[in-house]
Amino acid sequence: MEMTTKLVQLIGIAILLFFVMVGCKEHSESPKTVHSDTLPPDSIPPNKFERMYMDFAKALNDKDVEAATLQYAEDASIVPPNEPIVTGRENIKKYWQGELDSGITDISISMSSEGSYIDLGNFSGRFNLSYPGPDGKMMVKKGKFVELLKRTADGKWVSYYGNWNLDLSTSE
């Protein structure tokens, strides 16, 4: 029964993503790569969700897992590559703390598209991050991501479903 419920939820999310992506007409003209401290805190980003992903990347680069996970809804889920689904902000916080403890650093994100319809939104793009390889030398992982968002009662956009995967060749 539990497996059937999860399958129905995943199919529902896939259908929702399809309709959100099809129904959204807002797209950035070209991808923008964001590193920590790219824009001053009081500036207005050119894209609706740019501040959100900039704050997320900056928080992780600053090793501030608390600030990073505030970008997620309490009931959010993430789907890391080759790992089980992580559900709930507290569990997501533990996941990102583990990643930071493992040595990931130099996280950058470029957004390729964004869109919203009423209280649902999405953005997708690419990411790079550095991590220590088996010999201790820093290596680079590259990949792509999709975030599904919802607007809270106070008007803040938060991620409720994040999925990312790695490119086949993940190191330079």
C-alpha positions as CSV (number, residue, x, y, z in Angstrom):
1,M,0.0,0.0,0.0
2,E,2.8,2.4,0.9
3,M,4.6,1.7,-2.4
4,T,1.4,2.4,-4.3
5,T,0.9,5.7,-2.5
6,K,4.5,6.8,-3.3
7,L,4.1,5.8,-6.9
8,V,0.8,7.8,-7.2
9,Q,2.6,10.8,-5.6
10,L,5.5,10.6,-8.0
11,I,3.2,10.3,-11.0
12,G,1.1,13.3,-9.7
13,I,4.3,15.4,-9.3
14,A,5.4,14.4,-12.8
15,I,2.0,15.5,-14.2
16,L,2.1,18.7,-12.2
17,L,5.6,19.4,-13.5
18,F,4.5,18.9,-17.0
19,F,1.6,21.3,-16.7
20,V,3.7,23.9,-14.8
21,M,6.4,23.8,-17.5
22,V,3.9,23.9,-20.4
23,G,1.8,26.7,-18.8
24,C,4.7,28.9,-17.9
25,K,5.8,31.5,-20.4
26,E,8.5,33.2,-18.4
27,H,12.0,32.2,-19.5
28,S,15.3,33.9,-18.9
29,E,17.0,34.9,-22.2
30,S,20.3,33.3,-21.3
31,P,21.6,31.2,-18.4
32,K,23.2,33.2,-15.6
33,T,25.9,31.7,-13.4
34,V,25.6,32.7,-9.8
35,H,28.4,32.6,-7.3
36,S,28.1,33.7,-3.7
37,D,28.1,37.5,-3.3
38,T,27.2,38.2,-7.0
39,L,24.5,40.7,-6.2
40,P,24.2,42.9,-3.1
41,P,21.6,41.8,-0.7
42,D,19.3,44.8,-1.3
43,S,19.4,44.5,-5.1
44,I,16.5,43.2,-7.2
45,P,17.5,40.2,-9.3
46,P,16.4,40.3,-13.0
47,N,14.5,37.0,-12.7
48,K,11.7,36.2,-10.2
49,F,13.5,33.2,-8.6
50,E,17.1,34.4,-9.0
51,R,17.4,35.7,-5.4
52,M,16.2,32.3,-4.2
53,Y,18.8,30.2,-5.9
54,M,21.5,32.8,-5.2
55,D,20.7,32.7,-1.5
56,F,20.8,28.9,-1.6
57,A,24.2,28.7,-3.3
58,K,25.6,31.4,-1.0
59,A,24.4,29.7,2.1
60,L,26.0,26.4,1.1
61,N,29.2,28.1,0.1
62,D,29.2,29.8,3.6
63,K,28.5,26.4,5.2
64,D,25.2,27.8,6.6
65,V,23.0,24.7,6.2
66,E,20.2,26.5,8.3
67,A,19.9,29.3,5.8
68,A,20.1,26.9,2.8
69,T,17.3,24.8,4.1
70,L,15.0,27.8,4.7
71,Q,14.6,27.7,0.9
72,Y,12.5,24.5,1.4
73,A,8.9,24.0,2.5
74,E,8.5,22.0,5.7
75,D,7.2,19.0,3.7
76,A,9.6,19.3,0.8
77,S,11.3,16.4,-0.8
78,I,14.6,16.2,-2.7
79,V,15.9,13.5,-5.0
80,P,19.7,13.4,-5.0
81,P,21.4,11.3,-7.7
82,N,21.6,7.6,-6.9
83,E,20.2,8.1,-3.4
84,P,16.8,7.7,-1.7
85,I,14.2,10.5,-1.7
86,V,14.8,12.8,1.3
87,T,11.5,14.2,2.8
88,G,11.0,17.0,5.3
89,R,13.0,20.1,6.0
90,E,14.8,18.6,9.0
91,N,15.9,15.6,6.9
92,I,17.0,17.8,4.0
93,K,19.0,19.8,6.5
94,K,20.8,16.6,7.6
95,Y,21.4,15.7,4.0
96,W,23.0,19.0,3.2
97,Q,25.0,19.0,6.4
98,G,26.4,15.6,5.4
99,E,27.3,17.0,2.0
100,L,29.1,20.0,3.5
101,D,30.9,17.7,6.0
102,S,32.1,15.6,3.1
103,G,33.8,18.7,1.6
104,I,31.7,20.0,-1.1
105,T,32.5,23.7,-1.9
106,D,32.5,26.3,-4.7
107,I,28.9,25.7,-5.6
108,S,27.6,27.7,-8.6
109,I,24.2,27.6,-10.2
110,S,23.1,28.8,-13.6
111,M,19.4,29.1,-14.3
112,S,18.1,28.2,-17.8
113,S,14.4,28.6,-17.3
114,E,11.8,29.7,-14.8
115,G,8.1,30.1,-14.7
116,S,5.1,30.4,-12.4
117,Y,1.3,30.0,-12.5
118,I,-0.7,31.4,-9.6
119,D,1.0,29.8,-6.5
120,L,3.1,27.2,-8.3
121,G,6.5,27.8,-9.9
122,N,9.6,26.1,-11.2
123,F,13.1,26.8,-12.3
124,S,15.7,24.6,-13.8
125,G,19.4,25.0,-14.7
126,R,22.8,23.6,-14.2
127,F,25.2,23.4,-11.3
128,N,28.9,22.9,-10.6
129,L,30.5,22.1,-7.3
130,S,33.9,21.0,-6.0
131,Y,34.5,18.0,-3.8
132,P,37.6,16.1,-2.5
133,G,38.5,13.1,-4.7
134,P,40.0,9.8,-3.3
135,D,43.5,11.3,-3.5
136,G,42.4,14.5,-1.6
137,K,42.6,16.6,-4.8
138,M,39.5,18.7,-5.5
139,M,37.4,17.5,-8.4
140,V,34.4,19.1,-10.1
141,K,30.9,17.7,-10.4
142,K,28.5,19.1,-13.0
143,G,24.9,18.5,-13.5
144,K,21.4,19.8,-14.0
145,F,18.4,20.3,-11.8
146,V,14.7,21.1,-11.6
147,E,13.0,22.7,-8.6
148,L,9.2,22.8,-8.1
149,L,8.1,25.7,-6.0
150,K,5.0,26.8,-4.1
151,R,4.1,30.2,-2.7
152,T,3.5,30.3,1.1
153,A,0.7,32.2,2.7
154,D,3.1,35.1,3.4
155,G,4.0,35.3,-0.4
156,K,7.5,33.7,-0.1
157,W,8.4,31.1,-2.7
158,V,9.9,27.8,-1.3
159,S,11.0,24.6,-3.0
160,Y,8.8,21.6,-2.3
161,Y,10.4,19.2,-4.8
162,G,14.0,19.3,-6.0
163,N,15.6,16.8,-8.4
164,W,19.1,16.8,-9.8
165,N,21.4,14.5,-11.6
166,L,25.1,14.5,-12.6
167,D,26.5,14.7,-16.1
168,L,28.1,11.5,-17.3
169,S,31.6,13.0,-17.1
170,T,31.5,14.6,-13.7
171,S,35.1,15.7,-13.1
172,E,37.7,17.8,-14.8
